[in-house]
């Protein structure tokens, strides 16, 4: 399981690096990673202090530090 989460975290990091700040829904839809793994990967990246999470309107937006 941790390999899957780590792989998802890498995909999300690369996606944000290439595309800039994005909503969780956009990241989920465009990476093809299932929502549960996206949420776990977000936790992984937060633990490593690599993400900024902001509420913009009603959307939770992710960006790299």
C-alpha positions in Angstrom: 0.0 0.0 0.0 2.8 2.5 0.8 4.3 1.9 -2.6 1.0 2.8 -4.2 0.7 6.0 -2.1 4.3 7.0 -2.7 3.9 6.5 -6.5 0.7 8.6 -6.4 2.5 11.3 -4.4 5.2 11.4 -7.1 2.6 11.7 -9.9 0.8 14.5 -8.1 4.0 16.3 -7.4 5.0 16.1 -11.1 1.5 17.2 -12.2 1.6 20.3 -9.9 5.1 21.0 -11.0 4.1 21.1 -14.7 0.6 22.6 -14.3 0.8 24.9 -11.3 -1.9 25.2 -8.6 -4.9 22.9 -9.2 -8.0 21.8 -7.4 -8.1 18.4 -5.9 -10.9 17.4 -8.4 -8.8 18.5 -11.3 -5.7 16.6 -10.1 -7.9 13.5 -9.5 -9.5 13.6 -12.9 -6.4 14.5 -14.9 -4.0 12.0 -13.3 -6.4 9.1 -13.2 -5.5 8.3 -9.6 -8.5 7.2 -7.6 -9.8 9.7 -5.1 -8.8 7.7 -2.0 -5.2 7.4 -3.2 -5.1 11.1 -4.1 -6.2 11.9 -0.5 -3.5 9.6 0.9 -0.9 11.0 -1.4 -1.8 14.6 -0.3 -1.3 13.5 3.3 2.1 12.1 2.3 3.2 15.3 0.6 2.0 17.4 3.5 3.9 15.3 5.9 7.0 16.0 3.8 6.1 19.7 3.8 5.9 19.9 0.0 2.3 21.2 -0.4 0.3 24.3 0.2 -3.5 23.6 0.5 -5.8 26.6 0.2 -9.5 27.0 0.0 -10.4 29.2 -3.0 -14.1 29.6 -2.9 -15.4 26.1 -2.4 -12.5 24.4 -4.1 -9.5 22.9 -2.2 -6.5 24.0 -4.2 -3.0 22.3 -4.1 0.3 24.0 -5.0 3.9 23.1 -4.4 6.0 25.0 -1.8 
